[in-house]
């Protein structure tokens, strides 16, 4: 480790910056954030530095550096455009045991500036030891997206309640359990959602009861259509802190691998006529684990509120006073259509879209067919493979042209995606001939004609143009 990682308290300490260009400008602003008393030496300075001086936020000495300027300085930054001057400053600072940083030549100095993620009072510093500042900045950007913006508020409230918790829980192990429960559960999630009042209320109630471990929570998280990159940041965060994971058949292994490796995993997947765990049992599983104080991840393919039965599950949680969160996802319709190059709406072809299920609760496909066959409209059928014959027949029976373009998007957004294109009339034959299997979405409408032109996603297995194409329909 080339550099010793350290956080300095420079509040009200004298810091000297030599140089007045853009580099010096950045360094000065960084020092001011930490409360430093900044003096800058340079005959020429940026407009922003001039304004800081006018506002009496810094002191500017409009001249060149002179021997003796380091007196009273706690740390020094050499940022002139004259290498020999920077070397002179570094040598004099090092001889006087004054902390010094030399811009663009870190080996001359005694410290370097890391890339910083600022969530004050939470601060994360990243350094490559000067080897690759650009890479350090890239890492900072990644962490910046992963660390919630409200982390600072979380730390501040934790500090505020530290003494109260200490008085309530004399045993250090109980205090540790209390904070682990709070910081990985409901309290933290209230803060992240911007609900400080509820967060404080939760802490007050727990302390009033003297309970170090609270009731658990359920995270109802949408896993999206298959591509792990389509997960939201919040989804990944909750996945990685769950104690128990209850997941469906349509959640890919790549997404499962992103969850907490130590979480207990329960598979409750469903297939047509084969529900390994009935829905009412799934609902009860969520309640039971939460009452044990567990953080329960309910991971569902697609979006939990679009043919995902998420509403039924949170009804049960509400009845049992179980805290829960719902994390929406890219639903299969929008994800698969986008990856297939089929826009669901288009000014020239479709001004509305309907999501429909091809398998109703009673096992039928009794839909409002007249509404579905309106013009300039796109229909997306979920779970429609088994009823594809009825769908094709009913749409034509209610006025839809046999030539209406249709597409089957199989395993959309994944490396196994295949797109099968035909028409409403040929859908039953298309399903049979292609050997398509679930998960598959059916898209019907003039927008399907745009597939050839707009298709952009090219996995290992790509477009399988059906022999039952639009042009062949009447000849079959």
Beta strands, then each sheet from edge to edge (+ up, - down):
strand 1: 14-18
strand 2: 37-41
strand 3: 58-61
strand 4: 75-78
strand 5: 99-102
strand 6: 115-119
strand 7: 122-126
strand 8: 217-222
strand 9: 244-247
strand 10: 264-267
strand 11: 270-271
strand 12: 274-275
strand 13: 295-300
strand 14: 323-327
strand 15: 352-357
strand 16: 377-382
strand 17: 405-410
strand 18: 418-423
strand 19: 440-444
strand 20: 463-465
sheet 1: 3+ 2+ 1+ 4+ 5+
sheet 2: 6+ 7-
sheet 3: 10+ 9+ 13+ 8+ 14+
sheet 4: 11+ 12-
sheet 5: 15+ 16+ 19- 17+ 18- 20-
end
